[in-house]
Amino acid sequence: MQNHFELFNLPLQFAVDAVALDSAYRDVQGRVHPDKFVNATDAEKRVAMQWATRANEAYQTLKNPQKRAQYMCELAGVDLQTESNTSMPMAFLMQQMEWREELGDARAGKDSDALESLDKQLRNARKEQLAQIEQQINAADYAAAAQGVRALMFLEKFKEEIEHSFASIEEN
């Protein structure tokens, strides 16, 4: 079975050309869209639906850097162990603790400027983490990239908490 990169005829690399991905996705969807199979047999309709679903899943995976990195690690045979392996470097954990404290203070003080600052720090950390993951994947160091993806998942979860905090401040 083809991997997602092969499905869209893209090179197997972390950096994805978004325009080429969009174009390839539209091409695949154009060929397998259920509307093209209105007069087909039930079996043909099912196969077309499966391909359309697979194309959607592949597109969503390759479009999202975190999902793409996770997928590439899995393709290389590295299990991310997202449920069982939550160990992180001490510096990363300390940063998380500092940010959580800042978030708590910003929430308590309904301080949107502090939230903006925290959000900016988080965006920068996420950008750095993605760059590091890309280097690791390019160097075929998938075990390190998997650790980076797990860290990125922490950052994404914290991003959601910041967004909820913005929303709760705006509601009041």
C-alpha positions in Angstrom: 0.0 0.0 0.0 1.2 3.5 -0.8 2.3 5.8 1.9 0.8 9.3 2.0 3.8 10.9 0.2 3.5 8.3 -2.7 -0.3 8.9 -2.9 0.4 12.5 -3.7 3.6 11.9 -5.7 5.6 14.0 -3.2 9.2 13.4 -2.1 9.5 11.7 1.3 10.8 14.6 3.3 9.7 16.8 6.2 9.5 20.0 4.2 6.3 19.8 2.1 5.5 22.1 -0.8 2.0 23.3 0.3 1.0 24.3 -3.3 2.1 20.9 -4.7 0.3 19.1 -1.8 -3.0 21.0 -2.4 -2.8 20.4 -6.1 -2.1 16.7 -5.7 -4.9 16.4 -3.2 -7.4 18.1 -5.6 -6.2 15.8 -8.4 -6.7 12.6 -6.3 -10.0 13.8 -5.0 -11.1 14.7 -8.5 -10.5 11.1 -9.5 -12.2 9.4 -6.6 -14.9 11.8 -5.5 -18.1 9.9 -4.8 -20.0 12.2 -7.2 -18.1 10.6 -10.1 -19.4 7.2 -9.1 -23.2 7.9 -9.0 -23.9 5.3 -11.7 -21.3 2.8 -10.4 -21.9 -0.5 -8.7 -22.1 -0.5 -4.9 -18.7 -2.1 -4.7 -17.2 0.6 -6.9 -18.9 3.3 -4.8 -17.4 1.8 -1.6 -13.9 1.7 -3.1 -14.2 5.3 -4.3 -15.4 6.3 -0.8 -12.5 4.5 0.8 -10.0 6.2 -1.5 -11.6 9.6 -0.9 -11.4 9.0 2.9 -7.8 7.9 2.6 -6.9 11.0 0.5 -8.5 13.2 3.1 -6.6 11.5 5.9 -3.3 11.7 4.0 -3.9 15.3 3.2 -4.7 16.3 6.8 -1.6 14.4 8.0 0.9 15.9 5.5 -0.6 19.4 5.9 0.0 19.5 9.7 3.7 19.6 10.7 3.2 17.7 13.9 1.1 15.0 12.3 3.6 14.8 9.4 6.6 14.4 11.8 4.7 11.7 13.7 3.8 9.9 10.5 7.4 10.0 9.2 8.7 8.6 12.5 6.1 5.8 12.3 7.0 5.1 8.6 10.6 4.7 9.8 9.4 2.1 12.3 9.7 4.4 15.4 6.8 4.2 17.8 6.2 7.6 19.4 4.9 5.9 22.6 2.8 9.0 23.2 0.8 7.3 26.0 3.6 5.5 27.8 6.7 7.7 27.3 6.2 11.1 28.9 9.8 11.7 29.9 11.2 15.0 28.8 14.5 16.8 29.3 14.7 18.7 32.5 15.1 22.1 30.8 11.9 21.5 28.8 10.0 20.6 32.0 11.3 23.6 33.8 10.2 25.8 31.0 6.8 24.2 31.1 6.5 24.9 34.8 7.5 28.6 34.3 4.9 29.0 31.6 2.2 27.3 33.6 3.0 29.7 36.5 2.8 32.7 34.1 -0.5 31.4 32.7 -1.9 31.0 36.2 -0.9 34.6 37.0 -2.3 35.9 33.7 -5.6 34.1 34.3 -5.9 35.3 37.9 -5.1 38.9 36.8 -7.2 38.7 33.6 -4.0 40.1 32.0 -4.3 39.8 28.2 -0.9 41.4 27.6 0.7 38.6 29.7 -1.2 36.1 27.7 0.0 37.7 24.4 3.6 37.5 25.7 3.2 33.9 26.7 1.5 33.1 23.3 4.5 34.7 21.5 7.0 32.7 23.5 5.1 29.5 22.8 4.9 30.3 19.0 8.7 30.8 19.0 9.3 27.6 21.0 7.0 25.7 18.6 8.9 27.1 15.6 12.2 26.1 17.1 10.9 22.6 17.9 9.7 22.1 14.4 13.0 23.2 12.9 14.8 20.8 15.2 12.5 17.9 14.3 13.0 18.7 10.6 16.8 18.5 11.1 16.5 15.2 12.9 14.2 13.7 10.3 16.5 14.9 7.5 19.4 13.2 9.4 17.3 10.0 9.8 17.5 10.4 13.6 13.9 9.3 14.1 14.2 8.4 17.7 15.3 12.0 18.5 12.5 13.3 16.2 10.0 11.2 18.1 11.1 12.8 21.4 10.7 16.2 19.6 7.2 15.3 18.5 6.3 14.4 22.0 7.6 17.8 23.2 5.6 19.4 20.4 2.5 17.7 21.6 3.0 19.3 25.0 3.4 22.7 23.3 0.2 22.2 21.3 -1.7 21.3 24.4 -0.4 24.4 26.2 -1.3 26.5 23.2 -4.9 25.3 23.6 -4.8 26.3 27.3 -3.6 29.8 26.3 -6.4 30.1 23.7 -9.0 29.0 26.4 -7.6 31.6 28.7 -8.0 34.4 26.1 -11.6 33.3 25.5 -12.4 33.3 29.3 -10.9 36.8 29.7 -12.9 38.1 26.7 -16.1 36.6 28.1 -15.7 38.5 31.4 
